[in-house]
């Protein structure tokens, strides 16, 4: 019933082999129809292969080869290597195919909460009236449909009857509504209209709980991404200002944004000058200066200044609104267990009809047969599963974690392999000066750093920014200097007074004739700590060395330890950094292995290679440079304040804060969610099976059969709703 690990998509296996002839199976071939000709050409390009024939339908390739030039094992290895070239295309097509099938699944029907409350009120009032009257139901068939309980039941069950008939007539198979319709009509035919009302009442209560959970989830997501302003200042043509509701804005309006306010439209600056924090859209952690004609986005914050903005996109057309809509649409993606629940329910609906016929033929009692229609597995299993997954997404959103679909919660709960990016994920993404070593006692730390800052002042390199930040925080002025000169891949130089100051690599110093022997050992010691070494010289004399490092995030080691405790037994570092630094970080974090000097596109290929071995992969990155790997991982997690629209689209789960402990918290939430889903499955199946057995032998009357079944449904939905109060406390 629950999902299991898929077979490796691109693994090759020999179906049968004869001398000089071999048929090789590869599941990924069925997703490579467009590349069949290229695959054949690539295989036949080898001197060992006589001919190759690819069958997309049966997902295999027939190889004829020269026996004297290659063994069967060598040919199989060659086929493996050749097909691996198209692994990215196969995985992408497979994912798109599965996504298309997911969207075709019938979604859980939802009415508004207000409509459901009205239905429940009407049903409860009618039941109360019937209980007070307790009169005899007319014996004639027509009279049984004309009393107040029957008329109310028919009116309220109209949507159920319509859905049930449509499924039967259009799709040729009954659904849960078909079964409920049969039970309601049969109850009224036999004079059990109160039982029909009870069925409707308790079913509506269960659906109300589910709808309430889903509504809270939507509101939590909207609150998380909201631009945060309900009223804005609009500038009239006469120059006066007026406060108006956000929804009343139109494209072309001029909007005023003051210090501390969120911008509520996408547009361009007409007048003004301000520092804007736009990390929510672009991912830049430093405020950006915006002036006339610059572009601004809804959801960004004016840190200081005042702007008059000409609105170009308002309401649902803004970038942040598109993100919200995308996330809400993605949240409908079903988990495999949810689809399994639907299939399980659908498969048992014909069984209920068969049991009803069988019980009636054996006992001749219509009331016992009706119990077979009233008591089913569908409602409890489907509603409780949907409620649990929706409640978990809601709880995550309240805690600053955006989950784009319930399927990702299920995948996350089962994962055993997690890949981490280094820069911006394991580390803070902001290098700092860690070590300062002066060549001799005549040179102070201040002199060394300010001279380095003079050379680096005009550079945008991260290490240059680290030096400048250290000097700025210390309050030291940067010496006056001439224009700096960049020496590609080596360093920079400038003139301070009559001296030439150089900052750069060991190679740069040697080429400039600067002796390094005085600090040779200290520089190597700094490098062994994983710090990048910058040499600083004045003329031909070495002033000192600086050790610059992107520091590890606080609590990251604790986060990894907690993930291992939750069952993750393979933690991998994937970084574009050099081998030495990757090895040091992996060792400090006690990671299982690492891949260094990997480009962004190669990160995606690494993820796919792991998946092709049958591993379920979770990728944790910053959501920008890691976008390809995040997209192709089974679950992509973007962590940090850089919530860009690219990150939102690439990642499946976005942790908006910088706290690494939220990662194991989300894993723990996913595991608790799936545990509750399993509890609900067991409870619904056990209770309803017992009800069917008791109803078939006449021990359980129709009314109490309806109460038992629907009370069980309400109970499992309430059990799922517990996730709304789940505590994602990062301290435990």
C-alpha positions in Angstrom: 0.0 0.0 0.0 2.8 2.4 0.8 5.5 3.4 -1.6 8.8 1.5 -1.9 12.1 2.4 -3.5 11.9 2.4 -7.3 14.3 0.3 -9.4 17.2 2.3 -10.8 16.0 4.0 -13.9 19.1 3.7 -16.0 20.5 0.4 -14.8 21.0 -2.3 -17.5 20.4 -6.0 -17.1 20.9 -8.8 -19.6 17.6 -10.4 -20.6 19.2 -13.2 -22.6 22.6 -13.7 -24.3 23.9 -15.9 -27.2 27.4 -15.9 -28.7 27.6 -12.5 -30.5 24.1 -11.5 -29.6 22.7 -9.9 -26.4 19.4 -8.3 -25.4 19.7 -5.7 -22.6 16.8 -4.3 -20.6 16.9 -0.7 -19.4 13.7 0.9 -17.9 14.9 4.4 -18.8 14.6 3.6 -22.6 10.8 4.0 -22.5 11.4 7.7 -21.8 14.0 8.2 -24.6 11.8 7.7 -27.7 13.1 11.0 -29.1 16.7 9.9 -28.8 16.4 6.3 -30.1 18.2 7.1 -33.3 21.1 8.8 -31.5 21.4 5.9 -29.1 21.6 3.4 -32.0 24.2 5.6 -33.7 26.3 5.9 -30.6 26.3 2.1 -29.9 27.1 1.2 -33.5 30.0 3.7 -33.5 32.0 1.2 -31.4 34.2 -1.2 -33.3 33.0 -4.1 -31.2 29.3 -3.6 -32.1 28.0 -4.9 -35.4 24.4 -3.5 -35.0 22.0 -2.2 -32.4 18.2 -2.1 -32.3 16.3 -0.1 -29.7 12.8 -1.0 -28.6 11.1 1.8 -26.8 7.9 -0.2 -26.1 9.7 -3.1 -24.4 12.5 -0.9 -23.0 15.4 -2.9 -24.3 18.2 -2.9 -26.9 19.3 -5.8 -29.0 23.1 -5.9 -29.6 25.0 -7.9 -32.1 28.8 -7.8 -31.5 32.1 -9.2 -32.5 32.9 -12.1 -30.1 36.6 -12.0 -30.8 36.8 -8.3 -29.8 34.8 -8.1 -26.7 33.2 -10.2 -24.0 29.5 -10.0 -23.0 30.5 -8.2 -19.8 32.5 -5.6 -21.7 29.6 -5.0 -24.1 27.2 -4.6 -21.2 29.5 -2.0 -19.6 29.6 -0.2 -23.0 25.8 -0.1 -23.2 25.7 1.2 -19.6 28.2 3.9 -20.4 26.4 4.9 -23.6 22.9 5.1 -22.1 24.2 7.1 -19.2 24.7 10.0 -21.7 20.9 10.4 -21.9 20.2 9.8 -18.1 19.3 13.5 -17.6 16.7 13.4 -20.4 15.3 10.1 -19.1 14.9 11.4 -15.6 13.4 14.6 -16.7 10.8 12.9 -19.0 10.0 10.4 -16.3 9.3 13.2 -13.8 7.2 15.2 -16.3 5.2 12.0 -17.0 4.5 11.2 -13.4 3.6 14.9 -12.7 1.1 14.8 -15.6 -0.5 11.6 -14.2 -0.7 13.2 -10.7 -2.6 16.2 -12.0 -5.1 13.9 -13.7 -6.1 12.3 -10.4 -9.5 13.2 -9.1 -9.1 15.8 -6.4 -10.9 15.8 -3.1 -14.1 17.8 -3.5 -14.2 21.0 -1.4 -17.1 23.3 -0.6 -16.6 26.5 1.4 -16.6 26.3 5.1 -19.7 28.5 5.3 -21.6 26.2 3.0 -20.7 23.2 5.0 -21.7 24.8 8.3 -25.1 25.6 6.7 -25.5 22.0 5.6 -24.6 20.6 9.0 -27.0 23.1 10.7 -29.9 22.1 8.4 -29.2 18.4 8.9 -28.9 18.7 12.7 -32.1 20.7 12.9 -34.0 18.1 10.9 -32.6 15.3 13.0 -33.7 17.1 16.1 -37.1 17.7 14.7 -37.5 14.0 13.7 -36.4 12.9 17.2 -39.0 15.2 18.9 -41.7 14.0 16.5 -40.7 10.3 16.6 -43.8 9.7 14.4 -44.3 6.7 12.2 -42.9 6.8 8.7 -45.6 6.3 6.0 -45.7 2.8 4.8 -46.2 3.7 1.1 -43.0 4.0 -1.0 -44.1 7.5 -2.1 -44.8 8.6 1.5 -41.3 7.5 2.6 -39.8 10.1 0.2 -42.2 12.9 1.2 -41.6 13.3 4.9 -39.4 16.0 6.2 -36.2 13.9 7.0 -36.4 12.3 3.5 -36.9 15.6 1.7 -34.0 17.2 3.6 -31.8 14.2 2.9 -32.6 14.3 -0.8 -31.9 18.0 -1.0 -28.6 17.9 0.9 -27.4 14.8 -0.9 -28.0 16.2 -4.4 -24.3 17.0 -5.0 -23.4 13.5 -3.8 -26.1 11.9 -6.0 -24.9 13.9 -9.0 -21.2 13.0 -8.5 -22.0 9.4 -8.0 -24.1 9.1 -11.2 -21.6 11.1 -13.2 -18.8 8.7 -12.2 -20.9 5.7 -13.0 -22.2 6.9 -16.4 -19.2 8.9 -17.6 -16.3 6.7 -16.4 -18.1 3.4 -16.2 -17.1 2.7 -12.6 -18.5 3.7 -9.2 -16.8 6.0 -6.9 -17.2 6.8 -3.2 -20.2 9.1 -4.0 -21.9 6.3 -5.9 -21.7 4.1 -2.8 -22.9 6.9 -0.5 -25.8 7.7 -3.0 -26.8 4.0 -3.0 -26.8 3.9 0.8 -28.9 7.1 1.1 -31.5 6.1 -1.4 -31.7 2.5 0.0 -32.1 3.9 3.5 -35.0 6.1 2.4 -36.7 3.3 0.4 -36.7 1.1 3.5 -38.0 3.9 5.7 -34.6 4.7 7.3 -34.5 8.4 6.4 -33.0 9.3 9.8 -30.1 6.9 9.0 -29.7 8.7 5.6 -29.5 12.1 7.4 -27.0 10.6 9.9 -24.8 9.5 7.0 -24.9 13.0 5.6 -24.4 14.8 8.9 -21.3 12.8 10.0 -19.8 12.8 6.5 -20.2 16.6 6.4 -18.6 17.0 9.8 -15.6 15.0 8.6 -15.4 17.0 5.4 -15.7 20.3 7.4 -12.6 19.3 9.4 -10.7 18.6 6.2 -11.8 21.8 4.5 -10.9 23.8 7.7 -7.4 22.3 7.7 -7.0 23.1 4.0 -8.2 26.6 4.5 -5.8 27.1 7.3 -3.0 25.8 5.1 -3.8 28.3 2.3 -4.0 31.2 4.8 -0.7 30.1 6.4 1.0 30.1 3.0 -0.5 33.5 2.0 0.6 35.0 5.3 4.1 33.6 4.9 4.4 35.3 1.4 2.1 38.2 1.8 3.3 41.7 0.9 2.1 42.7 4.3 0.3 45.9 3.5 -3.5 46.2 3.4 -3.6 50.0 2.7 -1.1 52.1 0.7 -0.5 55.7 -0.1 -1.5 56.8 -3.6 -0.3 60.0 -5.2 -3.1 62.0 -7.0 -2.5 64.0 -10.1 -2.7 67.2 -8.1 0.2 66.1 -5.9 -1.9 65.3 -2.8 -1.7 61.9 -1.1 -4.5 59.5 -0.2 -4.7 56.2 1.7 -6.5 53.5 -0.4 -7.1 49.8 0.0 -4.4 47.6 -1.7 -7.0 45.8 -3.8 -8.2 49.1 -5.3 -4.8 49.8 -7.0 -4.6 49.7 -10.8 -1.7 49.6 -13.2 -0.5 53.2 -13.8 -1.2 54.4 -10.3 1.6 56.2 -8.5 2.3 54.6 -5.1 4.4 56.1 -2.3 6.6 53.9 -0.1 8.1 55.3 3.1 10.9 54.0 5.4 9.9 50.7 7.0 7.0 49.9 4.6 6.7 47.0 2.2 6.3 47.9 -1.4 3.0 46.6 -2.6 3.3 46.7 -6.4 5.8 45.8 -9.2 6.9 48.9 -11.0 9.6 51.5 -11.6 10.8 54.4 -9.5 9.4 57.7 -10.7 11.1 59.9 -8.1 13.0 59.4 -4.8 16.0 57.7 -3.5 15.9 54.7 -1.0 17.7 51.6 0.2 15.6 48.5 -0.5 15.8 45.1 1.1 14.8 42.8 -1.8 16.1 39.5 -0.4 12.5 38.1 -0.6 12.6 38.4 -4.4 16.2 38.6 -5.7 18.1 37.0 -2.8 20.5 39.8 -2.3 21.3 40.1 1.4 22.5 43.7 1.3 20.0 46.5 0.7 20.1 47.9 -2.8 19.9 51.6 -3.7 17.0 52.5 -5.9 16.6 55.7 -7.8 14.6 57.1 -10.8 13.8 54.5 -13.4 15.0 51.5 -11.3 12.7 48.5 -11.1 11.2 47.5 -7.7 9.1 44.5 -6.6 6.1 43.9 -4.3 7.1 42.3 -1.0 10.4 44.2 -0.8 11.1 46.6 2.1 12.1 50.2 2.2 15.0 50.3 4.7 15.5 54.0 4.4 14.3 56.8 2.1 11.1 57.5 0.2 10.0 56.4 -3.3 7.2 57.3 -5.7 6.6 54.2 -7.8 4.6 54.0 -11.0 2.7 50.7 -10.7 3.1 48.3 -13.6 1.8 45.1 -12.1 -0.7 45.0 -9.2 -2.7 42.3 -7.3 -2.3 38.8 -8.8 0.1 40.0 -11.5 3.0 40.8 -9.1 6.0 38.5 -8.8 5.2 37.6 -5.2 1.5 36.9 -6.1 2.7 34.6 -8.9 4.8 32.8 -6.4 1.8 32.4 -4.0 -0.4 31.0 -6.9 2.4 28.6 -8.0 2.8 27.3 -4.5 -0.9 26.9 -3.9 -1.2 25.0 -7.2 1.8 22.8 -6.4 0.3 22.0 -2.9 -2.4 19.9 -4.7 0.3 17.4 -5.8 -0.6 14.1 -4.1 1.7 12.0 -2.1 2.0 8.4 -3.3 0.3 7.3 -0.1 -2.6 9.6 -0.9 -3.0 8.2 -4.4 -2.7 4.7 -2.9 -5.5 5.6 -0.5 -7.7 6.7 -3.4 -7.0 3.5 -5.3 -7.5 1.4 -2.2 -10.9 3.0 -1.6 -11.9 2.7 -5.3 -11.0 -1.0 -5.4 -13.2 -1.7 -2.4 -16.3 0.1 -3.7 -17.4 -2.7 -6.0 -16.7 -5.1 -3.1 -19.3 -3.2 -1.0 -21.9 -3.6 -3.7 -21.0 -7.3 -4.1 -21.3 -7.8 -0.3 -24.7 -6.0 -0.3 -26.0 -8.4 -3.0 -24.5 -11.4 -1.3 -25.9 -10.6 2.2 -29.4 -9.9 0.7 -29.4 -13.2 -1.2 -28.3 -15.2 1.9 -30.4 -13.4 4.6 -33.2 -11.9 2.6 -32.9 -8.8 4.8 -32.6 -5.5 3.1 -31.5 -3.7 6.2 -28.4 -5.9 6.5 -27.6 -5.3 2.9 -27.8 -1.6 3.4 -25.1 -1.8 6.0 -22.8 -3.2 3.4 -23.3 0.1 1.5 -23.2 2.4 4.4 -20.0 1.0 5.9 -17.0 1.4 3.6 -13.4 2.2 3.7 -13.4 5.2 1.3 -14.3 8.2 3.5 -12.1 7.5 6.4 -9.0 6.6 4.4 -9.3 9.4 1.9 -10.3 12.2 4.2 -7.9 11.4 7.0 -4.9 11.1 4.6 -5.7 14.4 2.9 -6.2 16.1 6.3 -3.0 14.8 7.7 -0.9 16.0 4.8 -2.6 19.4 4.6 -2.2 19.9 8.3 1.5 19.1 8.1 1.9 21.6 5.3 0.0 24.2 7.4 2.2 23.6 10.4 5.3 23.9 8.3 4.2 27.2 6.8 3.5 28.7 10.2 7.1 27.9 11.1 8.6 29.5 8.0 8.8 26.3 5.9 7.1 26.2 2.6 6.2 22.7 1.4 5.0 22.7 -2.3 3.2 19.4 -2.2 2.2 16.5 0.1 4.2 14.1 -2.1 7.4 15.7 -0.9 6.5 15.1 2.8 6.2 11.4 2.1 9.5 11.2 0.1 11.3 13.2 2.9 10.0 10.8 5.5 11.6 7.8 3.7 14.9 9.4 2.6 18.3 7.9 3.6 20.6 10.0 1.5 21.0 13.8 1.9 23.3 16.0 -0.2 24.5 19.4 1.1 25.9 22.3 -0.8 28.7 24.1 1.0 28.8 27.8 0.3 25.6 29.5 1.6 24.2 26.2 3.1 26.7 24.6 5.4 28.5 28.0 5.6 27.0 31.4 5.8 28.1 32.5 2.4 29.9 35.6 3.7 33.7 35.1 4.0 35.4 36.7 7.0 39.0 37.3 8.0 39.8 34.5 10.4 43.6 34.6 10.8 46.0 37.6 10.7 49.8 36.9 10.8 52.2 39.8 10.6 55.7 39.3 9.2 57.5 40.9 12.2 56.9 43.1 15.2 57.3 46.3 13.3 54.1 45.7 11.3 50.8 46.0 13.3 47.6 44.2 12.5 46.0 47.5 11.7 48.7 48.4 9.2 48.5 45.0 7.5 44.7 45.1 7.2 44.4 48.7 6.0 47.1 48.2 3.4 45.3 45.1 2.1 42.0 47.1 2.1 43.6 49.9 0.0 44.4 47.4 -2.7 41.1 45.6 -2.4 38.8 48.6 -2.1 37.6 48.7 -5.7 37.2 44.9 -6.0 33.9 42.9 -5.7 35.6 39.6 -5.0 34.2 37.9 -1.8 37.6 37.8 -0.2 38.1 41.5 -0.9 34.8 42.2 0.7 35.8 40.2 3.8 39.0 42.4 4.2 37.0 45.6 3.7 34.3 44.5 6.2 37.0 43.7 8.8 38.6 47.2 8.4 35.2 48.9 8.4 34.0 47.2 11.6 37.2 48.1 13.3 36.6 51.8 12.3 40.0 52.1 10.6 40.3 54.5 7.6 41.5 53.1 4.3 44.7 54.8 3.2 44.6 57.1 0.2 45.8 55.2 -2.9 46.0 55.2 -6.6 43.8 53.1 -9.0 44.1 49.4 -8.4 45.3 47.0 -11.0 43.9 43.5 -11.3 46.1 40.6 -12.1 43.8 37.8 -13.4 43.7 34.7 -11.2 46.6 36.1 -9.1 45.7 39.2 -7.1 45.5 43.0 -7.1 48.0 45.9 -6.6 47.9 49.6 -6.0 50.2 52.4 -5.0 50.0 53.9 -1.5 52.3 56.9 -1.2 55.6 55.8 -2.8 55.1 52.1 -2.2 53.4 49.4 -4.3 51.0 47.2 -2.2 50.2 43.8 -3.5 47.5 41.4 -2.3 47.1 37.9 -3.7 48.2 34.4 -4.1 51.5 32.7 -3.5 52.1 32.6 -7.2 51.5 36.3 -7.5 54.1 37.0 -4.8 56.7 34.8 -6.4 56.2 36.4 -9.8 56.6 39.8 -8.1 59.9 38.8 -6.5 58.5 38.8 -2.9 60.3 36.2 -0.6 57.8 34.1 1.3 60.1 32.1 3.5 59.5 34.2 6.7 55.9 33.1 6.9 56.0 29.8 4.9 55.1 27.6 7.9 52.4 29.9 9.2 50.8 30.1 5.7 50.7 26.3 5.4 49.2 26.1 8.9 46.4 28.5 7.9 45.7 26.6 4.7 45.5 23.3 6.6 42.7 24.8 8.7 40.7 25.3 5.5 41.2 29.0 5.2 42.1 30.8 1.9 45.5 32.4 2.2 46.0 36.0 1.0 49.6 37.3 1.0 50.1 41.1 1.5 53.4 42.8 0.5 54.8 46.3 0.2 57.3 46.7 -2.6 59.4 43.6 -2.4 58.8 42.9 1.3 56.2 40.5 2.7 54.0 42.3 5.3 51.9 39.3 6.4 49.3 36.8 5.5 45.5 36.7 6.0 43.4 33.6 6.4 39.9 34.1 5.0 37.1 31.6 5.5 33.4 31.2 4.9 32.5 30.2 8.5 30.2 27.3 9.2 26.6 28.0 10.3 25.9 27.7 13.9 24.2 24.5 14.9 24.9 22.8 11.5 26.8 20.0 13.1 23.9 19.5 15.6 21.5 19.5 12.6 23.4 16.7 10.9 23.6 14.6 14.1 19.8 14.9 14.5 19.2 13.8 10.9 21.3 10.7 11.5 19.2 10.0 14.6 16.1 10.3 12.4 17.4 7.6 10.1 19.5 9.4 7.5 22.6 7.3 7.1 24.3 8.8 4.0 25.2 12.5 4.2 27.2 13.9 1.2 28.9 17.2 0.6 28.6 18.5 -3.0 30.6 21.7 -3.7 32.4 23.7 -6.3 35.1 24.6 -3.8 38.6 23.1 -4.1 39.4 19.6 -2.8 41.3 20.7 0.2 38.6 22.9 1.6 35.9 20.3 0.8 37.8 17.7 2.7 38.2 19.9 5.7 34.5 20.8 5.9 33.4 17.2 5.3 35.7 16.1 8.1 34.5 18.7 10.6 30.9 17.9 9.8 31.5 14.1 10.0 30.0 13.7 6.6 30.2 10.3 4.8 31.8 11.6 1.6 32.3 14.6 -0.6 32.5 15.7 -4.3 34.6 18.8 -4.8 35.2 21.3 -7.7 31.7 20.5 -9.1 30.0 23.0 -11.5 26.2 23.7 -11.1 25.3 21.5 -14.1 27.6 18.7 -12.8 25.8 18.9 -9.4 22.6 17.8 -11.2 24.4 15.0 -12.9 25.8 13.8 -9.6 22.2 13.7 -8.2 21.0 11.7 -11.2 23.9 9.3 -10.9 22.9 8.6 -7.3 19.3 8.2 -8.3 20.2 5.8 -11.0 21.7 3.5 -8.3 18.2 3.3 -6.7 18.9 5.9 -4.0 16.2 8.4 -3.0 18.1 11.8 -2.9 17.3 14.9 -0.9 19.4 18.0 -2.0 19.9 21.0 0.4 21.2 24.1 -1.2 20.8 27.9 -1.3 18.3 27.7 -4.2 20.2 29.8 -6.7 23.4 28.2 -8.0 22.1 24.8 -6.9 18.8 25.2 -8.8 19.5 22.3 -11.3 20.4 19.9 -8.5 17.4 21.0 -6.4 15.1 20.4 -9.3 16.3 16.9 -10.1 16.6 15.6 -6.5 13.6 13.7 -5.2 13.2 16.5 -2.7 15.0 19.8 -3.1 15.3 22.0 0.0 16.3 25.6 -0.3 17.5 27.1 3.0 18.2 30.7 3.8 16.8 34.2 3.5 17.3 34.2 -0.3 13.8 33.3 -1.3 14.0 34.1 -5.0 11.4 33.2 -7.5 14.1 30.9 -9.1 14.5 29.2 -5.7 10.8 28.8 -5.2 10.4 27.1 -8.6 13.5 24.8 -8.3 13.1 23.7 -4.7 10.3 21.5 -3.3 10.7 22.8 0.2 11.9 26.2 1.2 13.1 27.0 4.7 13.0 30.8 4.9 15.2 31.3 7.9 18.9 30.6 8.4 18.5 28.1 11.2 19.9 24.6 10.2 17.9 22.9 12.9 14.8 23.5 10.9 16.0 20.7 8.5 15.7 17.9 11.0 12.5 19.5 12.3 10.9 19.2 8.9 12.1 15.6 8.6 10.6 14.8 12.0 7.3 16.4 10.9 7.2 14.3 7.8 7.9 11.1 9.7 5.2 12.0 12.3 2.7 12.7 9.4 3.3 9.4 7.8 3.0 7.7 11.2 -0.4 9.2 11.7 -1.5 8.2 8.2 -0.6 4.6 9.0 -2.5 4.8 12.2 -5.6 6.1 10.3 -5.3 3.3 7.7 -5.2 0.7 10.5 -8.1 2.2 12.5 -10.4 2.7 9.5 -9.8 -0.8 8.1 -10.2 -2.4 11.5 -13.3 -0.5 12.6 -15.1 -0.7 9.3 -14.3 -4.4 8.8 -15.8 -5.1 12.3 -18.9 -3.0 11.3 -19.3 -5.0 8.1 -19.1 -8.3 10.0 -21.6 -7.2 12.6 -24.0 -5.7 10.1 -24.0 -8.8 7.9 -25.2 -11.0 10.8 -27.8 -8.5 12.0 -26.2 -7.5 15.2 -25.7 -3.9 14.0 -28.8 -2.0 12.9 -28.6 0.4 9.9 -28.7 3.5 12.1 -25.9 2.4 14.3 -24.0 1.1 11.3 -24.1 4.7 9.9 -23.0 6.1 13.3 -20.1 3.6 13.6 -18.8 4.2 10.1 -19.0 8.0 10.1 -17.9 8.3 13.7 -14.8 6.4 12.7 -14.3 8.8 9.8 -14.6 11.8 12.1 -12.2 10.2 14.6 -9.4 9.5 12.1 -9.8 13.0 10.6 -9.5 14.5 14.1 -6.4 12.3 14.6 -4.9 13.9 11.5 -5.9 17.4 12.7 -3.5 16.9 15.6 -0.7 17.9 13.2 -2.0 21.4 13.3 -0.7 21.7 16.8 2.6 19.9 16.2 5.5 21.7 17.8 8.4 22.1 15.4 10.6 23.1 18.4 14.2 23.2 17.1 15.7 22.6 20.5 14.6 18.9 20.6 
